[in-house]
């Protein structure tokens, strides 16, 4: 299992780390104003992008090599999910350093991510992985990555919509609802983070079971 | 003779192709050649042995164990040489080794270096910059460096120049000397088998046509030749393949089906493996 995770780390392309810079531009324009939701989304997508890049279009070919080594198919799957923690830790280090620079040097108020925010990002990241791996095994890399990468964009669009609603004087009821949500998130950060993690863990567990079931019947026939 | 591999009623169905009820054994201490034309099912069978392809039914046992319960133990004892490059092309030989060696508990770095020196492989060269022959040698070094007891090679000699091919065959014979290992290699280059194989398994269209000792195989068949007017002598005989011209004919006959006495009036000779392969595929038109 350790060898499988280490393999993912060693075979990760250097270009992937450089390409992650794109996500900093897309999600924060290289200018973070301390919005927690943006930070959570940024961390989620950076971790997810690195994770799925280690399982790229050469997945089928690599699967032949890896599954001819002394491992079980179950270990092959479990290692993919376990490696998620490694990719998340790497992404968190990069994103926190980025926010730290703004928090320290920017001439406007910015703030570091809180632990509950980190946990929510971790939960979101694993929910994406939970969708990605069964799709990858059943439908291939292109479809799996395209469908799942759309989710953070949808979240980003939703955030912008909420922001517009909050500035629209005609939408008082909606504003009250979002204010209530914001207050809830602020007051019960830990409870919400743990609840989110719990849901994420449950979905990941189901996804692992599904992936193992799929891979048990899978033929590695890359040609 | 101890069997390292036992395959019983192995069946696998694909769209337009199927392995049908394969039964064969591979014996310890010998080289077994797996022969058949392109698309006969050699690579599919090998992938079933490696558990890369799941069979629809039947049983595959290696070292007396099945992949269902002991796949990691089984693969630990197998050295697998692929039919094409599956290693990380952007990594060097040394980096590939560093990634893959930790999977094997018996990995021997000294032995790996020995093979790199023997094959004159530069450890710092990226796999994508290796020639086909060098890639094969690298694949072989990777397969042998963990002291495997069973070596499977999927068309290892395909596309290699005669010198490298000969070196590879010599190495196979060297490896088998201790009589503790078994080598199973697929090919459609029949001269390789004539040179080194002890046993032959012949597969055609997803079915095993023959399995047994190489000499028994070539002795079982006869190549029948005759002039055009002698062709009528073959009437009613179940010949395997027939090639007729205006002046004569040539065909393969299975002595298990046609007694040699019935072929006395025509010229017969011992066929090569290539003759057997050719006429089997050609059919008796």
Boltz contact constraints between the chains, C-beta under 6 A:
constraints:
  - contact:
      token1: [A, 3]
      token2: [B, 102]
      max_distance: 6.0
  - contact:
      token1: [A, 3]
      token2: [B, 103]
      max_distance: 6.0
  - contact:
      token1: [A, 7]
      token2: [B, 99]
      max_distance: 6.0
  - contact:
      token1: [A, 10]
      token2: [B, 99]
      max_distance: 6.0
  - contact:
      token1: [A, 11]
      token2: [B, 88]
      max_distance: 6.0
  - contact:
      token1: [A, 64]
      token2: [B, 86]
      max_distance: 6.0
  - contact:
      token1: [A, 65]
      token2: [B, 86]
      max_distance: 6.0
  - contact:
      token1: [A, 67]
      token2: [B, 52]
      max_distance: 6.0
  - contact:
      token1: [A, 68]
      token2: [B, 50]
      max_distance: 6.0
  - contact:
      token1: [A, 68]
      token2: [B, 80]
      max_distance: 6.0
  - contact:
      token1: [A, 69]
      token2: [B, 103]
      max_distance: 6.0
  - contact:
      token1: [A, 70]
      token2: [B, 72]
      max_distance: 6.0
  - contact:
      token1: [A, 70]
      token2: [B, 75]
      max_distance: 6.0
  - contact:
      token1: [A, 70]
      token2: [B, 76]
      max_distance: 6.0
  - contact:
      token1: [A, 70]
      token2: [B, 103]
      max_distance: 6.0
  - contact:
      token1: [A, 71]
      token2: [B, 72]
      max_distance: 6.0
  - contact:
      token1: [A, 72]
      token2: [B, 71]
      max_distance: 6.0
  - contact:
      token1: [A, 72]
      token2: [B, 72]
      max_distance: 6.0
  - contact:
      token1: [A, 219]
      token2: [B, 53]
      max_distance: 6.0
  - contact:
      token1: [A, 220]
      token2: [B, 52]
      max_distance: 6.0
